[in-house]
Structures are given as C-alpha cells and as structure tokens.
Amino acid sequence: MSEAMYAAKLYNDPRYFSDSEIRIRNNRIKRQKIVRRQFTLLFAFLTLILFISIFIGTTLMSDAQSDDFVPEFKYYKSVTVHTGDNIWNIASDYYSPEHYDNMNAYVFEICNLNRINKSDKIKSGENLIIPYYSTEFK
C-alpha cells in the first residue's frame, strides 16, 4: 500500500479526526437531516394541496346540473278507496319508476305512511296517503 493510500485511509477513519473535523462532520449530518425533513414536509404539503384541489374540483363538477334539468318535488295525496280497489291497484296509478327501484318499494312506502301491512285488507271509503312526484311547485 502506498503512502498516499495509507494517509487517505487514516483521513477517513473517524478515530483520527480532530475536534473541528468532528464538529464539521456532525454539522454536515445535521444539515442533511434538516434538508431531508424539509423535502419530506414539502412533499407532504404538495400532496395535501393536490388532494384538496382534486377533491374540490370533483365536488364542484359533480354538483353541477345540466341545462335541461327539471326539478321534481315529492308530494302526498289522500286517495279514497273504492269497492274492488287494493293497495297494488292504487299504487300502480301513481308509481314512478324513476324514483323507486320497483313497485314493491313503492307499495312498502305507502304501507309505512298509512301504518298498514301489505297483506291487510283495505275497506272502501278509507283514505290512503299516497306519495307522488311532480315538476310543478305547489
């Protein structure tokens, strides 16, 4: 091993550092940690800003209504039961497939509103509360 290589090996060996070299080396390590922490915080901040901007952008876009949007309002109507009527016949007159998954769901809502079971017989002359939708604001 040459003398220069031996000196370089000693220079890199921490046992042979002077106090000032140790202080300089420790300060460099501290600066590297500070820079690393700052980059991490900057990355976290930029990620947060990106997430917030995407969230706000999609929220604003999803709440937008088309130009041909017509609002529909839910109303309730009292219907008098006539001879031969049942819940299903009355429900079929007012059923709206845009607002209910199926006829069963609509009949279930009518039964809940009137506090009756689907299997209960309804008598002529009774009044039932029926929900319906209209574009007309009343």
Protein Blocks (a to p, Z undefined) as FASTA:
>chain_A
ZZklmmmmmmmpmklpcfklmmmmmmmmmmmmmmmmmmmmmmmmmmmmmmmmmmmmmmmm
mmpccfklccdddddddddddehiafklmmmmmgcfklpfblmlmmmmmmmmnopafklc
cdehiacddddddfbdZZ
